Amino acid sequence: MMLLRASHERGFAEFGGWLRSFHTFSFSDYYDPKFMGFRDLRVINQDWIAKDSGFPTHPHRDMEIITYVLKGAVEHRDSLGSVGQIKAGEIQVMHAGTGIRHSESNPSKTDELQLFQIWIQPDTVGVAPGYTQQSFRKEEKLNVLRLLVSKDGREDSQKIHQDVDLYASVLEAGKTLEFKLRPERGVWVQLAEGQIEVNGEVLNAGDGLAIQDEDLVKIKANKETEFLLFDLR
């Protein structure tokens, strides 16, 4: 079974000219009962944040929050004392746990910031909050599925409190990849840019695809493409 989530069908919000946000799943004031999440994947927001703007300090609790930067850099500050800039190709992982407050902003005076913000339901509530970040070079993702996030931290990936594997790939035109599904698991593919075919289904920038009850995910790039692949229990 495959279900396409077309980019133009996503929810959309704009705030005061500083933020444009597309919501793959129901989020904030956007509600679609058909798209409340996929397994433990609760949020994929694709955000464009204007220069010298950002989210003021706000709280989170009992959620695994992943930021994957596509263009520019995001400046992070939180109630744990963490301060850092996460640049394109890098990720940050925040365990909201018992509670954390943070701000995210675009420190550039000239360039727009683009990122995916991802929320995953944790398998344990009430854990100690935490924050990490890691850089993944383009060469590490080129024509392969590079593991970014996992429950056990294998292959130098970031740990989260859930049995979810998150991969990223930059796939050159004409190149192919295959991913074998484990029994009773599902895959979500989220395209950042370019165009790919996934088991014959064409995805363009911003599209997402849910895959269940399949043995194999076959991916072919029609042009250079950057995408994320979630392997979910």
Secondary structure as GFF3:
##gff-version 3
##sequence-region A 1 233
A	DSSP	beta_strand	2	5	.	.	.	ID=ss1
A	DSSP	three_ten_helix	7	9	.	.	.	ID=ss2
A	DSSP	beta_strand	11	15	.	.	.	ID=ss3
A	DSSP	beta_strand	19	23	.	.	.	ID=ss4
A	DSSP	beta_strand	41	49	.	.	.	ID=ss5
A	DSSP	beta_strand	54	60	.	.	.	ID=ss6
A	DSSP	beta_strand	64	71	.	.	.	ID=ss7
A	DSSP	beta_strand	73	78	.	.	.	ID=ss8
A	DSSP	beta_strand	83	87	.	.	.	ID=ss9
A	DSSP	beta_strand	90	95	.	.	.	ID=ss10
A	DSSP	beta_strand	100	105	.	.	.	ID=ss11
A	DSSP	beta_strand	113	120	.	.	.	ID=ss12
A	DSSP	beta_strand	130	135	.	.	.	ID=ss13
A	DSSP	alpha_helix	138	141	.	.	.	ID=ss14
A	DSSP	beta_strand	146	150	.	.	.	ID=ss15
A	DSSP	three_ten_helix	154	156	.	.	.	ID=ss16
A	DSSP	beta_strand	158	159	.	.	.	ID=ss17
A	DSSP	beta_strand	164	171	.	.	.	ID=ss18
A	DSSP	beta_strand	176	180	.	.	.	ID=ss19
A	DSSP	beta_strand	186	198	.	.	.	ID=ss20
A	DSSP	beta_strand	201	204	.	.	.	ID=ss21
A	DSSP	beta_strand	208	211	.	.	.	ID=ss22
A	DSSP	beta_strand	216	232	.	.	.	ID=ss23
###
